[in-house]
Amino acid sequence: MKKVMLSAIAVMAFGMANAQDVKFGLKGGLNVSNFSGDTEGIDFKSRFGFNVGGFVEIKFSEKFALQPEVLYSTQGAKVDNFNLDVDGIGTVNADVAFNLTYINVPVMFKYFAAEKFSLEAGPQIGFLVSAETKTKVDGYGSSKVDIKDNFESIDFGLNLGAGYDFTENFSAGVRYNLGLANIAKTEEGDDSKVHNGVFSLSVGYKF
């Protein structure tokens, strides 16, 4: 995946030098995220978050473009009615949210199937900013615990999506990020893997 990212950066540099049109923009929207993989029987549910950041659309021709982005993204998952052992209380039902925050850097290759409609695909690298659990127990309040040390600092994934340009400036897009890297730190001999999965809806403005 690192080789893919380096190749994408090289293509981006080539594209900037040979672009017919370059536009900068801002974008933001809604995330619906979850965990997949070896979750040890835990029934993870999707949680809502958001993404916001900037992008550069480098258009080679009427049909092809390259779009690198930098996005602040809140992700994770949640567990409802989890049986939790609490010292001095016993077993209680708790709602636990896993709140992860990343700086994501996708590099999207865009194909304009129609004048305003595009299909996109490309690699993404994510840098973990923070990770915490928020546990809520009815009658006992809630608490937060920093769990950043339990997660890998870098994530890799593949994005697939589509976009539509309403005008020269305003656009909207839908995207799914398929996590390819194991985001959970494991002990030696533990081959279990956990992956991010994020469905995003966003709107953008090009300058």
Secondary structure, DSSP 8 states (H G I E B T S, - for coil): -HHHHHHHHHHHHHHHHH-SEEEEEEEEEEEEEEEEE--TT---B-EEEEEEEEEEEEESSSSEEEEEEEEEEEEEEEEEEEEEEETTTEEEEEEEEEEEEEEEEEEEEEEESSSSEEEEEEEEEEEEEEEEEEEEETTTEEEEEE-GGGB-SEEEEEEEEEEEESSSSEEEEEEEEEE-S--B---TT----EEEEEEEEEEEEE-
